[in-house]
Amino acid sequence: MNSTTAPPDAGGRIRELIVTPIAFADPPLLNADGVHEPLALRCILQLVLEDGTVGLGETPGGSARLARLQRAAKILPGHNVFDTTALCAAVDETLLPDVPSAHERGWTTSAIEVACLDAQGKLTGRPVSDLLGGAVRDSVPFAGYLFYKWAEHPALDGRPAIDDPWGEALTPDGIVAQARRMQELYGFTSFKLKGGVFPPDEEIAAIEALREAFPGAPLRLDPNTAWTVETSAYVAKRLDGVLEYLEDPTATIAGMADLARISPLPLATNMCVIAWEHLKPAVRDNAIQVLLTDHHYWGGLRRTRELAAVCEAFDIGLSMHSNSHLGISLAAMTHVAAALPRLDHSCDTHYPWNSGSDIIEPGVLKLENGEVRVPTGPGLGVTLDTDALERMHRRYLDSGIRDRDDSGYMRRVHPDHRPGLPRW
Amino acid sequence: MNSTTAPPDAGGRIRELIVTPIAFADPPLLNADGVHEPLALRCILQLVLEDGTVGLGETPGGSARLARLQRAAKILPGHNVFDTTALCAAVDETLLPDVPSAHERGWTTSAIEVACLDAQGKLTGRPVSDLLGGAVRDSVPFAGYLFYKWAEHPALDGRPAIDDPWGEALTPDGIVAQARRMQELYGFTSFKLKGGVFPPDEEIAAIEALREAFPGAPLRLDPNTAWTVETSAYVAKRLDGVLEYLEDPTATIAGMADLARISPLPLATNMCVIAWEHLKPAVRDNAIQVLLTDHHYWGGLRRTRELAAVCEAFDIGLSMHSNSHLGISLAAMTHVAAALPRLDHSCDTHYPWNSGSDIIEPGVLKLENGEVRVPTGPGLGVTLDTDALERMHRRYLDSGIRDRDDSGYMRRVHPDHRPGLPRW
């Protein structure tokens, strides 16, 4: 990095990046891979500036990503927090020899970019959305994220059971009941079902039950590439006019392109177009009609705006992906979604599944009427709850869990569960 | 606009936009349309906030663009300067019924966006490049912009002659001499020749003379669509290995796509891909290999970063276009070019042709070693010279000139000059 735009004493000099792995309770949510383990892993970033300002970030955990963040942390001190592009490029360059996947490197740079923007907002007294061109909407719509789930975790390995008031959902009626509860609690007016769990006809029946229960509500289904192109085409025809889009029915850009030629439904992805290098082939082959962006791996919040511009230029609809997350991620998602000139669909969020856990002080982020109001305080507008951070870090340390393994957990319960997709 | 992210009293509330048309001396530079008139027209924007902060902008003049800016000025007061996206969308919407061209509306919104960013930088104490992700380079390379030109303006209509030390340049030797002087004064290490003036073989000879005089210096030629596809192909073959790219040899995306299939040289444009809606067909048809961006019509500085991301995703090289301009534009061009992760070519600039005129106080912007150092002060980092502004506004008023007309001026001198391209 050769940039010296801001003199070293102008504020914004980075002292250190503190990366804290945490664990928090996660219900037994089912997906094509298996089932969510009792604990979800995240990493919390505190980017500390020389003047004591702290920029926050949050990103998925796991030993590889944690190690990369710790490695990135070594090169940040002394640089200016406003030099975000150059900092992220330097981190990317550091990781490149060992991490060939641009997508994987993106998780690291993205987390750092968000922490930089939070710090920039705090230094300048502006909400992060203002650093992205300003919020074009006061609140951001989210979809109720429905999961097939078990009533309880079968294997808690001696750890205390989590508070899971959601109960079992393994049938169309169970999914509708879950959706009703989601709507009652948070006011969602659109729903996404995580599929790929049961044979396609059962999941079609669940969607049809949702359609009947929520007439006019936008619906979508995401089997996480559990299906062949043929099965996907069958589902797309069955659910034509019912879903707003079909998300990742089948794997790869080539598979999606084959399907797109015969599917009456728009196809969406957060699995086959997950790095900048995938955009060109996806557009060339008309493989997707909707892109689920995710600032956690596309390079951060400014890059998400840039990605939205690509989607605008190439007539690709825009939606937003979510993994299990807490409030720092929700704040970041809300700021960037508020700043996007065109947001075609409500955003995904796992937030209702966090069992009431959070590492931010309560009060700022509320899911009401299916929306989250954009925080108006400086930066992300949320405050780290250091006690909660310590508690969740302790839980991480005590758990011994270092990597997510939905498939392994499922096999411990159902030894006949075979990994490998497509399944149908 | 429904955004209320920043409370009205948080700073940044817009009081008014003052738009001042100005005129400054321009030498008789030749191009495919005709010849530059003795005065170039620009509009200077002063976006005044309630707290007295002023954001500066500069954009081409002309009666239609001036009228649009004045119309836009009416809707800005009371809004927050950080709501740039929403403000520009509101301006765009206001113009839409009467200005169907997205490109034309882009000139207006872009000028306002730059003024907003200058004000934001001043409010937050950061250079504009920091608001764009930070400068990844301390200085920005520019190309020496060579023109065929007459020694003097033949028709000054009684106005005093301008100080034009450049003399005539109508031959390969004249162009080489101009390039040498450019290099001597400003240190340029790359050159662009504005072509479309003489028959292609003469312009090829000029480029070959430049190649001989400046071995290894990147060269490019821009005839502003003066040629047919066939003529363009002939020139491209003749100059293969000599030019880094051939700029707008022929008109339209279709014409460029036809040419691209047979041209050994990369093709560049700032004429057929000039609005977001042009990107999709241009990429689909592989019509261009280099895009000359211009923040004055692509939507401003943040949009230019977004455009650069499109170019990155679709393997299109990035360069920068310039019209006759003064220091506010040069500062904006420098900030955004400094912030672009990848800038593949030196930027164009007419700045050496401004006859020493400027509306900013001297000292910040210097063309040295072919580069401009990125200003480090808040906002664009330049200060309006109000005396110069008044003087140039007076010149505009007195001149009676309200629209650029290179072709009409040429016909006054050479009545046989026929407009209409391609000419060869």
Interface residues (C-beta under 8 A of the other chain):
Chain A: M1 N2 S3 T4 T5 A6 P7 A10 G11 N80 F82 D83 T84 T85 A86 L87 A89 Q120 L123 T124 G125 R126 P127 S129 D130 L131 G133 G134 A135 V136 R137 D138 W276 E277 L279 K280 V283 R302 R303 R305 E306 L307 A308 A309 V310 E312 A313 F314 D315 A338 A339 P341 V374 T376
Chain B: M1 N2 S3 T4 T5 A6 P7 A10 G11 N80 F82 D83 T84 T85 A86 L87 A89 Q120 L123 T124 G125 R126 P127 S129 D130 L131 G133 G134 A135 V136 R137 D138 W276 L279 K280 V283 R302 R303 R305 E306 L307 A309 V310 E312 A313 F314 D315 A338 A339 P341 V374 T376
